Amino acid sequence: MPIEIEEELIHKRMNDINTFQAHENELYLRGTDEWGKDFQVCFDTYNFLEWIDTEELNYIKQQLIKYINKK
C-alpha cells in the first residue's frame, strides 16, 4: 500500500510589486514578501490571460472598493 504524502501549499504575500516584465510567453512579477525579502513569480502568459480577463479585473476592483469603504 503506497503512502500518500500531502504537498504543502506555498502561500506568500507580495507586499510590494516593483518589477513587471513580459517576455515571449512568460509574465514576471517581482517584489518583496511580508518580511521584506525579494521574490519573483513567473506565469505562462497565455494561461494568465485566460484566467485574468476583463470580468476578473472588474471583480478584483469591486472587492478592493468594498475593502476601502470598510475603512
PyMOL Python script that loads the backbone (N, CA, C, O; Angstrom):
from pymol import cmd

cmd.read_pdbstr("""\
ATOM      1  N   MET A   1       0.853  -1.182   0.000  1.00  0.00           N
ATOM      2  CA  MET A   1       0.000   0.000   0.000  1.00  0.00           C
ATOM      3  C   MET A   1       0.897   1.243   0.000  1.00  0.00           C
ATOM      4  O   MET A   1       1.684   1.430   0.928  1.00  0.00           O
ATOM      5  N   PRO A   2       0.788   2.102  -1.037  1.00  0.00           N
ATOM      6  CA  PRO A   2       1.639   3.301  -1.098  1.00  0.00           C
ATOM      7  C   PRO A   2       1.228   4.332  -0.052  1.00  0.00           C
ATOM      8  O   PRO A   2       0.054   4.475   0.291  1.00  0.00           O
ATOM      9  N   ILE A   3       2.228   5.036   0.433  1.00  0.00           N
ATOM     10  CA  ILE A   3       1.986   6.109   1.405  1.00  0.00           C
ATOM     11  C   ILE A   3       1.751   7.394   0.623  1.00  0.00           C
ATOM     12  O   ILE A   3       2.559   7.776  -0.224  1.00  0.00           O
ATOM     13  N   GLU A   4       0.641   8.052   0.914  1.00  0.00           N
ATOM     14  CA  GLU A   4       0.341   9.319   0.256  1.00  0.00           C
ATOM     15  C   GLU A   4       0.932  10.464   1.072  1.00  0.00           C
ATOM     16  O   GLU A   4       0.717  10.565   2.280  1.00  0.00           O
ATOM     17  N   ILE A   5       1.670  11.308   0.396  1.00  0.00           N
ATOM     18  CA  ILE A   5       2.260  12.473   1.045  1.00  0.00           C
ATOM     19  C   ILE A   5       1.571  13.713   0.508  1.00  0.00           C
ATOM     20  O   ILE A   5       1.585  13.980  -0.694  1.00  0.00           O
ATOM     21  N   GLU A   6       0.975  14.457   1.409  1.00  0.00           N
ATOM     22  CA  GLU A   6       0.293  15.684   1.006  1.00  0.00           C
ATOM     23  C   GLU A   6       1.316  16.803   0.876  1.00  0.00           C
ATOM     24  O   GLU A   6       2.065  17.083   1.811  1.00  0.00           O
ATOM     25  N   GLU A   7       1.340  17.437  -0.288  1.00  0.00           N
ATOM     26  CA  GLU A   7       2.270  18.543  -0.503  1.00  0.00           C
ATOM     27  C   GLU A   7       1.734  19.803   0.180  1.00  0.00           C
ATOM     28  O   GLU A   7       0.530  20.059   0.212  1.00  0.00           O
ATOM     29  N   GLU A   8       2.666  20.567   0.716  1.00  0.00           N
ATOM     30  CA  GLU A   8       2.297  21.807   1.387  1.00  0.00           C
ATOM     31  C   GLU A   8       2.130  22.916   0.365  1.00  0.00           C
ATOM     32  O   GLU A   8       2.985  23.097  -0.502  1.00  0.00           O
ATOM     33  N   LEU A   9       1.054  23.645   0.461  1.00  0.00           N
ATOM     34  CA  LEU A   9       0.798  24.784  -0.410  1.00  0.00           C
ATOM     35  C   LEU A   9       1.672  25.959   0.023  1.00  0.00           C
ATOM     36  O   LEU A   9       1.706  26.312   1.201  1.00  0.00           O
ATOM     37  N   ILE A  10       2.365  26.552  -0.919  1.00  0.00           N
ATOM     38  CA  ILE A  10       3.184  27.725  -0.615  1.00  0.00           C
ATOM     39  C   ILE A  10       2.284  28.951  -0.677  1.00  0.00           C
ATOM     40  O   ILE A  10       1.671  29.227  -1.708  1.00  0.00           O
ATOM     41  N   HIS A  11       2.207  29.678   0.417  1.00  0.00           N
ATOM     42  CA  HIS A  11       1.384  30.890   0.478  1.00  0.00           C
ATOM     43  C   HIS A  11       2.302  32.048   0.835  1.00  0.00           C
ATOM     44  O   HIS A  11       2.853  32.104   1.935  1.00  0.00           O
ATOM     45  N   LYS A  12       2.455  32.957  -0.090  1.00  0.00           N
ATOM     46  CA  LYS A  12       3.280  34.140   0.146  1.00  0.00           C
ATOM     47  C   LYS A  12       2.475  35.370  -0.217  1.00  0.00           C
ATOM     48  O   LYS A  12       1.628  35.332  -1.110  1.00  0.00           O
ATOM     49  N   ARG A  13       2.740  36.440   0.468  1.00  0.00           N
ATOM     50  CA  ARG A  13       2.094  37.714   0.163  1.00  0.00           C
ATOM     51  C   ARG A  13       3.134  38.617  -0.480  1.00  0.00           C
ATOM     52  O   ARG A  13       4.198  38.861   0.089  1.00  0.00           O
ATOM     53  N   MET A  14       2.816  39.113  -1.675  1.00  0.00           N
ATOM     54  CA  MET A  14       3.698  40.080  -2.318  1.00  0.00           C
ATOM     55  C   MET A  14       3.210  41.460  -1.884  1.00  0.00           C
ATOM     56  O   MET A  14       2.224  41.981  -2.403  1.00  0.00           O
ATOM     57  N   ASN A  15       3.921  42.035  -0.925  1.00  0.00           N
ATOM     58  CA  ASN A  15       3.520  43.329  -0.368  1.00  0.00           C
ATOM     59  C   ASN A  15       3.793  44.479  -1.300  1.00  0.00           C
ATOM     60  O   ASN A  15       3.077  45.481  -1.286  1.00  0.00           O
ATOM     61  N   ASP A  16       4.817  44.345  -2.108  1.00  0.00           N
ATOM     62  CA  ASP A  16       5.226  45.448  -2.972  1.00  0.00           C
ATOM     63  C   ASP A  16       5.660  44.882  -4.315  1.00  0.00           C
ATOM     64  O   ASP A  16       6.621  44.115  -4.378  1.00  0.00           O
ATOM     65  N   ILE A  17       4.975  45.245  -5.379  1.00  0.00           N
ATOM     66  CA  ILE A  17       5.400  44.861  -6.720  1.00  0.00           C
ATOM     67  C   ILE A  17       6.299  45.971  -7.232  1.00  0.00           C
ATOM     68  O   ILE A  17       5.886  47.127  -7.321  1.00  0.00           O
ATOM     69  N   ASN A  18       7.541  45.612  -7.570  1.00  0.00           N
ATOM     70  CA  ASN A  18       8.455  46.640  -8.048  1.00  0.00           C
ATOM     71  C   ASN A  18       8.979  46.374  -9.456  1.00  0.00           C
ATOM     72  O   ASN A  18       9.672  47.215 -10.029  1.00  0.00           O
ATOM     73  N   THR A  19       8.654  45.215 -10.015  1.00  0.00           N
ATOM     74  CA  THR A  19       9.093  44.908 -11.376  1.00  0.00           C
ATOM     75  C   THR A  19       8.026  44.087 -12.085  1.00  0.00           C
ATOM     76  O   THR A  19       7.486  43.129 -11.533  1.00  0.00           O
ATOM     77  N   PHE A  20       7.736  44.480 -13.310  1.00  0.00           N
ATOM     78  CA  PHE A  20       6.813  43.743 -14.176  1.00  0.00           C
ATOM     79  C   PHE A  20       7.530  43.552 -15.500  1.00  0.00           C
ATOM     80  O   PHE A  20       8.123  44.490 -16.033  1.00  0.00           O
ATOM     81  N   GLN A  21       7.476  42.332 -16.035  1.00  0.00           N
ATOM     82  CA  GLN A  21       8.103  42.073 -17.323  1.00  0.00           C
ATOM     83  C   GLN A  21       7.307  41.011 -18.061  1.00  0.00           C
ATOM     84  O   GLN A  21       6.882  40.016 -17.474  1.00  0.00           O
ATOM     85  N   ALA A  22       7.110  41.230 -19.342  1.00  0.00           N
ATOM     86  CA  ALA A  22       6.512  40.221 -20.217  1.00  0.00           C
ATOM     87  C   ALA A  22       7.509  39.955 -21.329  1.00  0.00           C
ATOM     88  O   ALA A  22       7.916  40.867 -22.050  1.00  0.00           O
ATOM     89  N   HIS A  23       7.900  38.688 -21.461  1.00  0.00           N
ATOM     90  CA  HIS A  23       8.884  38.305 -22.470  1.00  0.00           C
ATOM     91  C   HIS A  23       8.452  36.974 -23.064  1.00  0.00           C
ATOM     92  O   HIS A  23       8.287  35.979 -22.358  1.00  0.00           O
ATOM     93  N   GLU A  24       8.271  36.981 -24.388  1.00  0.00           N
ATOM     94  CA  GLU A  24       7.812  35.794 -25.106  1.00  0.00           C
ATOM     95  C   GLU A  24       6.546  35.276 -24.429  1.00  0.00           C
ATOM     96  O   GLU A  24       5.547  35.995 -24.392  1.00  0.00           O
ATOM     97  N   ASN A  25       6.549  34.072 -23.900  1.00  0.00           N
ATOM     98  CA  ASN A  25       5.340  33.535 -23.277  1.00  0.00           C
ATOM     99  C   ASN A  25       5.465  33.485 -21.754  1.00  0.00           C
ATOM    100  O   ASN A  25       4.888  32.607 -21.113  1.00  0.00           O
ATOM    101  N   GLU A  26       6.213  34.421 -21.177  1.00  0.00           N
ATOM    102  CA  GLU A  26       6.355  34.455 -19.730  1.00  0.00           C
ATOM    103  C   GLU A  26       6.046  35.852 -19.207  1.00  0.00           C
ATOM    104  O   GLU A  26       6.430  36.861 -19.799  1.00  0.00           O
ATOM    105  N   LEU A  27       5.350  35.880 -18.096  1.00  0.00           N
ATOM    106  CA  LEU A  27       4.981  37.116 -17.416  1.00  0.00           C
ATOM    107  C   LEU A  27       5.593  37.058 -16.021  1.00  0.00           C
ATOM    108  O   LEU A  27       5.364  36.106 -15.276  1.00  0.00           O
ATOM    109  N   TYR A  28       6.369  38.074 -15.673  1.00  0.00           N
ATOM    110  CA  TYR A  28       7.069  38.108 -14.392  1.00  0.00           C
ATOM    111  C   TYR A  28       6.546  39.241 -13.517  1.00  0.00           C
ATOM    112  O   TYR A  28       6.347  40.362 -13.986  1.00  0.00           O
ATOM    113  N   LEU A  29       6.329  38.937 -12.258  1.00  0.00           N
ATOM    114  CA  LEU A  29       6.070  39.943 -11.235  1.00  0.00           C
ATOM    115  C   LEU A  29       7.128  39.743 -10.163  1.00  0.00           C
ATOM    116  O   LEU A  29       7.310  38.634  -9.661  1.00  0.00           O
ATOM    117  N   ARG A  30       7.818  40.806  -9.817  1.00  0.00           N
ATOM    118  CA  ARG A  30       8.847  40.730  -8.788  1.00  0.00           C
ATOM    119  C   ARG A  30       8.542  41.778  -7.734  1.00  0.00           C
ATOM    120  O   ARG A  30       8.068  42.870  -8.043  1.00  0.00           O
ATOM    121  N   GLY A  31       8.816  41.436  -6.503  1.00  0.00           N
ATOM    122  CA  GLY A  31       8.579  42.367  -5.419  1.00  0.00           C
ATOM    123  C   GLY A  31       9.151  41.840  -4.128  1.00  0.00           C
ATOM    124  O   GLY A  31      10.081  41.034  -4.123  1.00  0.00           O
ATOM    125  N   THR A  32       8.582  42.309  -3.027  1.00  0.00           N
ATOM    126  CA  THR A  32       9.018  41.858  -1.716  1.00  0.00           C
ATOM    127  C   THR A  32       7.870  41.183  -0.989  1.00  0.00           C
ATOM    128  O   THR A  32       6.700  41.513  -1.184  1.00  0.00           O
ATOM    129  N   ASP A  33       8.239  40.225  -0.142  1.00  0.00           N
ATOM    130  CA  ASP A  33       7.223  39.500   0.609  1.00  0.00           C
ATOM    131  C   ASP A  33       6.913  40.202   1.928  1.00  0.00           C
ATOM    132  O   ASP A  33       7.334  41.334   2.168  1.00  0.00           O
ATOM    133  N   GLU A  34       6.171  39.505   2.767  1.00  0.00           N
ATOM    134  CA  GLU A  34       5.736  40.083   4.032  1.00  0.00           C
ATOM    135  C   GLU A  34       6.885  40.371   5.002  1.00  0.00           C
ATOM    136  O   GLU A  34       6.697  41.076   5.994  1.00  0.00           O
ATOM    137  N   TRP A  35       8.079  39.826   4.718  1.00  0.00           N
ATOM    138  CA  TRP A  35       9.253  40.072   5.559  1.00  0.00           C
ATOM    139  C   TRP A  35      10.272  40.963   4.861  1.00  0.00           C
ATOM    140  O   TRP A  35      11.387  41.127   5.356  1.00  0.00           O
ATOM    141  N   GLY A  36       9.907  41.541   3.719  1.00  0.00           N
ATOM    142  CA  GLY A  36      10.803  42.437   3.015  1.00  0.00           C
ATOM    143  C   GLY A  36      11.825  41.747   2.124  1.00  0.00           C
ATOM    144  O   GLY A  36      12.740  42.391   1.611  1.00  0.00           O
ATOM    145  N   LYS A  37      11.674  40.438   1.939  1.00  0.00           N
ATOM    146  CA  LYS A  37      12.615  39.690   1.103  1.00  0.00           C
ATOM    147  C   LYS A  37      12.111  39.655  -0.342  1.00  0.00           C
ATOM    148  O   LYS A  37      10.916  39.501  -0.594  1.00  0.00           O
ATOM    149  N   ASP A  38      13.041  39.800  -1.276  1.00  0.00           N
ATOM    150  CA  ASP A  38      12.695  39.768  -2.696  1.00  0.00           C
ATOM    151  C   ASP A  38      12.235  38.385  -3.123  1.00  0.00           C
ATOM    152  O   ASP A  38      12.786  37.371  -2.695  1.00  0.00           O
ATOM    153  N   PHE A  39      11.216  38.359  -3.975  1.00  0.00           N
ATOM    154  CA  PHE A  39      10.862  37.119  -4.647  1.00  0.00           C
ATOM    155  C   PHE A  39      10.143  37.440  -5.948  1.00  0.00           C
ATOM    156  O   PHE A  39       9.643  38.548  -6.144  1.00  0.00           O
ATOM    157  N   GLN A  40      10.103  36.459  -6.823  1.00  0.00           N
ATOM    158  CA  GLN A  40       9.560  36.644  -8.168  1.00  0.00           C
ATOM    159  C   GLN A  40       8.621  35.499  -8.504  1.00  0.00           C
ATOM    160  O   GLN A  40       8.858  34.350  -8.131  1.00  0.00           O
ATOM    161  N   VAL A  41       7.562  35.828  -9.210  1.00  0.00           N
ATOM    162  CA  VAL A  41       6.620  34.832  -9.695  1.00  0.00           C
ATOM    163  C   VAL A  41       6.617  34.909 -11.218  1.00  0.00           C
ATOM    164  O   VAL A  41       6.574  35.994 -11.798  1.00  0.00           O
ATOM    165  N   CYS A  42       6.662  33.754 -11.847  1.00  0.00           N
ATOM    166  CA  CYS A  42       6.645  33.688 -13.311  1.00  0.00           C
ATOM    167  C   CYS A  42       5.397  32.939 -13.735  1.00  0.00           C
ATOM    168  O   CYS A  42       5.141  31.833 -13.259  1.00  0.00           O
ATOM    169  N   PHE A  43       4.615  33.538 -14.632  1.00  0.00           N
ATOM    170  CA  PHE A  43       3.392  32.933 -15.148  1.00  0.00           C
ATOM    171  C   PHE A  43       3.551  32.609 -16.629  1.00  0.00           C
ATOM    172  O   PHE A  43       4.302  33.278 -17.338  1.00  0.00           O
ATOM    173  N   ASP A  44       2.860  31.605 -17.082  1.00  0.00           N
ATOM    174  CA  ASP A  44       2.673  31.371 -18.504  1.00  0.00           C
ATOM    175  C   ASP A  44       1.696  32.452 -18.968  1.00  0.00           C
ATOM    176  O   ASP A  44       0.561  32.500 -18.494  1.00  0.00           O
ATOM    177  N   THR A  45       2.117  33.306 -19.875  1.00  0.00           N
ATOM    178  CA  THR A  45       1.304  34.462 -20.266  1.00  0.00           C
ATOM    179  C   THR A  45      -0.045  34.066 -20.826  1.00  0.00           C
ATOM    180  O   THR A  45      -1.063  34.662 -20.474  1.00  0.00           O
ATOM    181  N   TYR A  46      -0.066  33.070 -21.690  1.00  0.00           N
ATOM    182  CA  TYR A  46      -1.328  32.638 -22.286  1.00  0.00           C
ATOM    183  C   TYR A  46      -2.297  32.179 -21.194  1.00  0.00           C
ATOM    184  O   TYR A  46      -3.467  32.562 -21.198  1.00  0.00           O
ATOM    185  N   ASN A  47      -1.809  31.362 -20.265  1.00  0.00           N
ATOM    186  CA  ASN A  47      -2.645  30.862 -19.185  1.00  0.00           C
ATOM    187  C   ASN A  47      -3.121  31.994 -18.285  1.00  0.00           C
ATOM    188  O   ASN A  47      -4.275  32.008 -17.856  1.00  0.00           O
ATOM    189  N   PHE A  48      -2.235  32.944 -17.998  1.00  0.00           N
ATOM    190  CA  PHE A  48      -2.592  34.094 -17.169  1.00  0.00           C
ATOM    191  C   PHE A  48      -3.739  34.882 -17.806  1.00  0.00           C
ATOM    192  O   PHE A  48      -4.703  35.248 -17.134  1.00  0.00           O
ATOM    193  N   LEU A  49      -3.619  35.135 -19.106  1.00  0.00           N
ATOM    194  CA  LEU A  49      -4.655  35.906 -19.794  1.00  0.00           C
ATOM    195  C   LEU A  49      -5.963  35.140 -19.923  1.00  0.00           C
ATOM    196  O   LEU A  49      -7.031  35.750 -19.984  1.00  0.00           O
ATOM    197  N   GLU A  50      -5.899  33.819 -19.966  1.00  0.00           N
ATOM    198  CA  GLU A  50      -7.119  33.019 -19.963  1.00  0.00           C
ATOM    199  C   GLU A  50      -7.891  33.210 -18.660  1.00  0.00           C
ATOM    200  O   GLU A  50      -9.120  33.268 -18.658  1.00  0.00           O
ATOM    201  N   TRP A  51      -7.157  33.307 -17.555  1.00  0.00           N
ATOM    202  CA  TRP A  51      -7.782  33.418 -16.242  1.00  0.00           C
ATOM    203  C   TRP A  51      -8.108  34.847 -15.850  1.00  0.00           C
ATOM    204  O   TRP A  51      -9.168  35.104 -15.279  1.00  0.00           O
ATOM    205  N   ILE A  52      -7.227  35.768 -16.143  1.00  0.00           N
ATOM    206  CA  ILE A  52      -7.418  37.151 -15.711  1.00  0.00           C
ATOM    207  C   ILE A  52      -7.827  37.988 -16.921  1.00  0.00           C
ATOM    208  O   ILE A  52      -6.986  38.533 -17.636  1.00  0.00           O
ATOM    209  N   ASP A  53      -9.125  38.073 -17.126  1.00  0.00           N
ATOM    210  CA  ASP A  53      -9.632  38.884 -18.224  1.00  0.00           C
ATOM    211  C   ASP A  53     -10.451  40.037 -17.643  1.00  0.00           C
ATOM    212  O   ASP A  53     -10.394  40.293 -16.440  1.00  0.00           O
ATOM    213  N   THR A  54     -11.195  40.718 -18.474  1.00  0.00           N
ATOM    214  CA  THR A  54     -11.940  41.903 -18.033  1.00  0.00           C
ATOM    215  C   THR A  54     -12.888  41.588 -16.881  1.00  0.00           C
ATOM    216  O   THR A  54     -13.003  42.372 -15.939  1.00  0.00           O
ATOM    217  N   GLU A  55     -13.556  40.462 -16.950  1.00  0.00           N
ATOM    218  CA  GLU A  55     -14.501  40.096 -15.893  1.00  0.00           C
ATOM    219  C   GLU A  55     -13.792  39.933 -14.540  1.00  0.00           C
ATOM    220  O   GLU A  55     -14.276  40.421 -13.518  1.00  0.00           O
ATOM    221  N   GLU A  56     -12.652  39.249 -14.544  1.00  0.00           N
ATOM    222  CA  GLU A  56     -11.917  39.061 -13.303  1.00  0.00           C
ATOM    223  C   GLU A  56     -11.347  40.376 -12.788  1.00  0.00           C
ATOM    224  O   GLU A  56     -11.338  40.614 -11.580  1.00  0.00           O
ATOM    225  N   LEU A  57     -10.865  41.238 -13.696  1.00  0.00           N
ATOM    226  CA  LEU A  57     -10.345  42.542 -13.267  1.00  0.00           C
ATOM    227  C   LEU A  57     -11.446  43.378 -12.627  1.00  0.00           C
ATOM    228  O   LEU A  57     -11.207  44.051 -11.625  1.00  0.00           O
ATOM    229  N   ASN A  58     -12.638  43.344 -13.190  1.00  0.00           N
ATOM    230  CA  ASN A  58     -13.765  44.075 -12.593  1.00  0.00           C
ATOM    231  C   ASN A  58     -14.096  43.527 -11.209  1.00  0.00           C
ATOM    232  O   ASN A  58     -14.391  44.293 -10.292  1.00  0.00           O
ATOM    233  N   TYR A  59     -14.048  42.198 -11.054  1.00  0.00           N
ATOM    234  CA  TYR A  59     -14.304  41.581  -9.755  1.00  0.00           C
ATOM    235  C   TYR A  59     -13.249  42.029  -8.734  1.00  0.00           C
ATOM    236  O   TYR A  59     -13.587  42.371  -7.601  1.00  0.00           O
ATOM    237  N   ILE A  60     -11.993  42.025  -9.132  1.00  0.00           N
ATOM    238  CA  ILE A  60     -10.912  42.452  -8.239  1.00  0.00           C
ATOM    239  C   ILE A  60     -11.139  43.903  -7.802  1.00  0.00           C
ATOM    240  O   ILE A  60     -10.985  44.228  -6.625  1.00  0.00           O
ATOM    241  N   LYS A  61     -11.502  44.766  -8.741  1.00  0.00           N
ATOM    242  CA  LYS A  61     -11.768  46.174  -8.414  1.00  0.00           C
ATOM    243  C   LYS A  61     -12.935  46.303  -7.437  1.00  0.00           C
ATOM    244  O   LYS A  61     -12.870  47.092  -6.495  1.00  0.00           O
ATOM    245  N   GLN A  62     -14.008  45.528  -7.658  1.00  0.00           N
ATOM    246  CA  GLN A  62     -15.161  45.577  -6.760  1.00  0.00           C
ATOM    247  C   GLN A  62     -14.775  45.161  -5.347  1.00  0.00           C
ATOM    248  O   GLN A  62     -15.205  45.785  -4.377  1.00  0.00           O
ATOM    249  N   GLN A  63     -13.968  44.112  -5.225  1.00  0.00           N
ATOM    250  CA  GLN A  63     -13.545  43.650  -3.902  1.00  0.00           C
ATOM    251  C   GLN A  63     -12.671  44.690  -3.212  1.00  0.00           C
ATOM    252  O   GLN A  63     -12.786  44.886  -2.002  1.00  0.00           O
ATOM    253  N   LEU A  64     -11.810  45.350  -3.954  1.00  0.00           N
ATOM    254  CA  LEU A  64     -10.960  46.397  -3.383  1.00  0.00           C
ATOM    255  C   LEU A  64     -11.807  47.585  -2.918  1.00  0.00           C
ATOM    256  O   LEU A  64     -11.561  48.144  -1.849  1.00  0.00           O
ATOM    257  N   ILE A  65     -12.796  47.965  -3.713  1.00  0.00           N
ATOM    258  CA  ILE A  65     -13.691  49.073  -3.319  1.00  0.00           C
ATOM    259  C   ILE A  65     -14.418  48.737  -2.028  1.00  0.00           C
ATOM    260  O   ILE A  65     -14.546  49.596  -1.156  1.00  0.00           O
ATOM    261  N   LYS A  66     -14.900  47.496  -1.885  1.00  0.00           N
ATOM    262  CA  LYS A  66     -15.553  47.075  -0.633  1.00  0.00           C
ATOM    263  C   LYS A  66     -14.589  47.201   0.535  1.00  0.00           C
ATOM    264  O   LYS A  66     -14.965  47.687   1.602  1.00  0.00           O
ATOM    265  N   TYR A  67     -13.357  46.769   0.344  1.00  0.00           N
ATOM    266  CA  TYR A  67     -12.347  46.835   1.402  1.00  0.00           C
ATOM    267  C   TYR A  67     -12.062  48.287   1.788  1.00  0.00           C
ATOM    268  O   TYR A  67     -11.985  48.609   2.974  1.00  0.00           O
ATOM    269  N   ILE A  68     -11.907  49.146   0.812  1.00  0.00           N
ATOM    270  CA  ILE A  68     -11.618  50.563   1.077  1.00  0.00           C
ATOM    271  C   ILE A  68     -12.786  51.218   1.804  1.00  0.00           C
ATOM    272  O   ILE A  68     -12.577  52.005   2.727  1.00  0.00           O
ATOM    273  N   ASN A  69     -14.002  50.904   1.399  1.00  0.00           N
ATOM    274  CA  ASN A  69     -15.181  51.510   2.034  1.00  0.00           C
ATOM    275  C   ASN A  69     -15.392  51.053   3.471  1.00  0.00           C
ATOM    276  O   ASN A  69     -16.051  51.749   4.243  1.00  0.00           O
ATOM    277  N   LYS A  70     -14.844  49.888   3.848  1.00  0.00           N
ATOM    278  CA  LYS A  70     -14.943  49.413   5.224  1.00  0.00           C
ATOM    279  C   LYS A  70     -14.064  50.218   6.171  1.00  0.00           C
ATOM    280  O   LYS A  70     -14.358  50.314   7.362  1.00  0.00           O
ATOM    281  N   LYS A  71     -12.985  50.797   5.645  1.00  0.00           N
ATOM    282  CA  LYS A  71     -12.011  51.509   6.490  1.00  0.00           C
ATOM    283  C   LYS A  71     -12.550  52.790   7.032  1.00  0.00           C
ATOM    284  O   LYS A  71     -11.850  53.496   7.758  1.00  0.00           O
TER     285      LYS A  71
END
""", "prot")
cmd.dss("prot")
cmd.show_as("cartoon", "prot")
cmd.util.cbc("prot")
cmd.orient("prot")
